[in-house]
Each structure stands twice: as C-alpha cells, then as structure tokens.
Amino acid sequence: MSATFDKFRLEGRTALVTGGATGLGFHMTKALAEAGANVLIAARREDVLREAAARLNANLEGDGRVCWYPVDLGDRHSITQLAEHALSQFPSVDIFVGNAAQDFHEHVANISNQAIDRMMQVNISANIELTRAFLPGMRAKRWGRFLFSSSATTVVTSPYEGCAMYTAVKGALNAFTRTLATEVGHDNITANVLVLGFFVTDMVRHAQNQIRATAGEAAARQFMEDFVGMTALGRAGSPAELEGLVQFLASDAGSYVTGSSLVVDGGLSIMLRPNGMAE
C-alpha cells in the first residue's frame, strides 16, 4: 500500500460513536472499523445495538472490532456511565463522533418546555459532557479527533416548518465545534462538524411511509422530490458516501483540518432555484 493510503489507517485507535447503530451513524462506524479502529457504539435500544455490532463484525477483515453500550443521552447519569464504561474498556477514546440527535418537529409557539430541554441535552449538553470526559486521554496522547453531525438547516432554511428549535441546537453545535478546535489544537487534536444534507436513511424511509399511509402515494413521492429537487446533483445522498470522509477526518490524513464545518449536502445549500429549472 502507498504511504498516502497508510495515513487513513486507524489500527490501535479507539472510537466512540453515539447513534452509531443506525442510519448515517452505522456507516460512520463501518468506516472507522474498516480502517482498523475499535469502535464502541452507543444508543438507547440494546437490541438494535447488538444487531448492528453483529452485522459489522461479521464483515470485518482487519483489526477493527465493534462493541456496544446502551445510553440515554437525555440522562446525565447515563452519559456518565457510558464514559466510565468506555474508559474502563480502553486506555482512552481517541476519536469521538457525536452523531446522535433528538428532533421534535413543532412550531416555536407550540413546542413544550420538556421538548426544548431534551433537545438541548441530547444535541448540545451530551456532546459537551462526553468531550470533557475524553479530552484528558487525548491530551495525554497528544492525538485526538472530535467529529460532530450537524444539519444543512443551519445553512439553508428547511422547506418544512417546525424546524426552528432543531436548527438552533445544531447551529450551537457548529459554534461549539469551532471554538473547541481553538482550545485543543495545540495538543494535536482536531474538531470538525459535518453539515449534512438529505440522505436516504431508514428514518427518511419511515417518514415517507408515514406520509404514504396518511396522505397517499403522490404525497410520499412529493416528499422525496421536494428535497431531491433542491440539490445541485439532483439526487439524495447515499449513507455510504460519508464513509471516506469520516475516515479522512478521523485519521492522520486529515491532520490539518480543524474548526471546519464541512458541508455534505449534494449542493443543497448553494441552490437558489430547483434543480433542472431553466435559467
């Protein structure tokens, strides 16, 4: 293998991925494990975690392995237990991927205090708490990676209403990541955020099926077309298209990229007109 390819390798590294058992998080986990990292995935549902780890481990050929631990990121005690478990199983967590998120689609006038509190805890506070837990180990090694999942709704307005609170917490995560990068850079630690657009995941399919059941097939097709038509590429993203980027940012190949909000949205955020419309 070439010296450049070797820079993407993650043998001897440990990663923790919240929300790493499903959707985009599953593919982030796959990318890290295939590059040789040991990966701990964390989410609420034990059955889903167990199944995801089994699927991933069955197809791994290198040194990387996937294990799991349940967590409720809305519960500070559960977060503490996750951090303690991770650091009891591994000398340090070298790569922390904060991918899990909580969303309530509700107008600002109607959203409950409970929903606000949970969105703040899961999307912001949990990431800060886990960053604080894993930072000492990274500093001791003088090597570390923080990578967070954000949303293109922080760059361009969603075509659907009820996203103001979600946009707010993701915008705060973007700002946190940039400032974190300034605090940890001198320890050879990077911090970046992925600003993600429209990807076809199980969650999207579920939403489409709900629309199909309540409003019919035409409305379900329109749901997809609304998003696809706003991208420069004229299509939705495949979760597998994130894998190479995650390997890059988590490895020595991405060692000079920090404080960045990397937009991965098929050109959604640059479009001023629907794709295919005559100029």
N, C-alpha and C positions, 0 to 999 in steps of 0.2 A: 504494500500500500504506500501511497505517497505521503510525504511529510505533512502536506496540507490536509489530507484526509485524516491523519492521525490527530490533528488538533480538535476534531469533532468527537473523539472518543472520551468516554466518561467512566472507564474502569476505575474502581477504587473510590468513586464518589457516591454519596447518598442523597437522594432527593425525596422530598415530601410534596405530594400534590393533593390539595383539597379539591373535592369534586372530581377526583381522578378516575372514577369508575364508569362514568357515562359521558356521552356527548363529546365535546371538544377535549375535556379533561382526560378521557380514555385514550385519545390519540396523543396527547401530551405525554401521558405515562408511557405509552408504547414507544414513543420516540426516545425517551430518556433510557428506558430499559434496553432497547435495541442498541443504544450507544454504549451500553455496559454498566450503567448505574444501577444500584439497588434502589428501588422506589417503594416508598410507603404511601399508599393511597388512603384517603380519609373522607368519609361521608357519613350520612345518617343511617342508611339501610345496610345492615350486615349481609343480607342475602345478596344484594347487588354487588357489594364489595367482594364477597367471596367468589361469586361467579366471574367478575371481571379479572381478579387476580389469577384464577384458574385458566381462563382463556388466554391471558397474556403469557403466563409461564409456560403453557403448552407449546407456544410458538417461538420461544426464545432460544437462540442457539449460542449466545455469548455468555459473559459472566453476569449480566444483569438479572435480577430477580425482583418480583413484585410481591409485597406483603400488604396487609391492610389493618386498619384500626378504626372503629366507629367513633364519630364525633358529631356533636350538635354545635355548630359554630354560633348559635344564638345563646349558648350557655357558657359562661366564663369558666365554670368548674370543668366542663367537658373539654374546653380548649386546653386548660392546664394539664388535664390527664393525657391528652394527645401529645403535648410537648414532652411531658415526662416519659411517656412510653417511647417516643422516638429517640430520646437521648439515652434511654436505658438499653435500647437495642443496637444503637450505633454510636460511635465516638462523637459524631457531630452530624448535623444536617447541612450539607454543603450547598444544596440547591432547594430553595423554597418556591414552589409555584402556587400562588394564591388564586385559584381558579373558581372556587365555589362562589355562588351568588344567590341572593334572595331577591325576588321581584314580586311586587303587587301592582297590577295594572289598575290604577284608580286615580281619578281626578284629585287634585290637591284639596279641593273643597270637601272631599268625602273620605279621604284616607284616614284611618284610625291612628291614634297615638301608638297602639300596640304594633301596627304595621310599620310605622315610622321607626320605632325603637328597634324592631327586629332587623329591618333593612340596614340601619346604621351599624348594628352589632355584627351582622354576618358579613357585610360588604366592606366595612371600614375597620371597626374595632378588632375583629378577629384577625385580620391581616396584620395589624399593628402589633397585637399581642404575640402572634407567632413569629413575627420578625424580631421582636425583642427577645424571644426565647432562643432563637437560633443564631443570633448575631454574635454572641461571645465565642461560640465554637468556630465560626467563620473567621473571626478576627484572630483567634489563636493560630489558625492555619494560614492566615493571610491569603485566603481564597474563598470566594463565595458568590452565589448568584441568587438574586431575587427577581422573580418574574410574575407579573400580575395580569389577570384578564380584565379588560375594560370593554367599553362598547362604543361603536360608531355614533351612538346617540349623543355622545359628548362633543361630537364634531358637527353633525348634521341632525336636524330635527327629524324625529320618527314620523312616519306617515300616519301613525295611530296615536290617539290621545291617551292620557293616563300614564305617561312615562316620565313625568317631571321628577318624581322622587328617585326613581331608578337612575335617571341621568345625573341627578345631584350627587348621589353616593358614588357613582362611577367617576364623575368629574373630580370628586375629592380624592379618590384612589389615584387618579392620574397625578394630581398635585403632590400627594404624599410620596409617590414613587420618585418624582423629580427631585424633591428635597432630600429624600433618603439617599439618593445617589451622591449628593454633595457631602453627606455625613460619613459615608462608608468607603468612598473612592480611594482614600489614602491607605486603606487596608487591603487593596486589590480585590474589592468586592464591587460587583455591578448591580444595578437595579433598573429594570425596564418594565414597560407596560405594553401589552398587546391591545390595540384598539380594534376590536373585532366587528366585522360586518355580518352579513346574512349567510349562515352556513346551514346546510341541511343536516339536522340532528334529530334524534328521537323526540326531543322536546318540540321541535318545529313540526314534525310529522303528527305529533299528538295534537298540537294546536290546530293543524289543518283538518285532522279528523273530527275535532270538536266542531269546527265551522261547518264541515260537511254534514254532520249529524243535525245541526240546528238550523242551518241556512241553505244547505243543498250543495250539489257538486259545483255549480257555477261559482258560488261564493268561495268555495275552497280553492278553486283554480285561480280566482282573482287575488286571493290572499298571497299566493306564491308569485303571481305576475306583478303585483304591486312592488315587491321587493326586488325581484329579478330585473324589472324594467328600470330601476334606479341605478343599476351598476354599469360601469363603463364596459365591463366584459359581457354584460347581458346574460349572466347566469349566477346561480347561487354557488357558494363555496363548498368544497368537499372537506370534511374534517381532516382527512389525510394530508391536505395541503398545508396544514400547520406544522407537520412533524419536522420537516427540515429546518424551519425557522426556530423551533424550540430547541433542537439540537445545537444549532448555531449559537443562540443566546446563552445556553446553559454550559457551553464548553469553552475551551481556550480559543476556539475560532472566533468567538465574539468578545474577546477580552477588552477591546477598545470601544465597545458600545455600552454606554450607560446614560441614565437620565432621559432615555428616549421613549417617546410614545409612537410605537411602530404601527401604522395603520394597515390593517389586513382586511380589506373590505371589497375587493374587486373593483375599486374605483367608485364606490357609492358616494363617498364624501366629496368627490370632485365634480359630480354631475349637477348641472343646472337645468337639465331637461331629461325627459325619459329617453332611455336608450332606443335608438332607431328613429327618433323624431327628426325630420328634415330641418336643417339649419336655416 
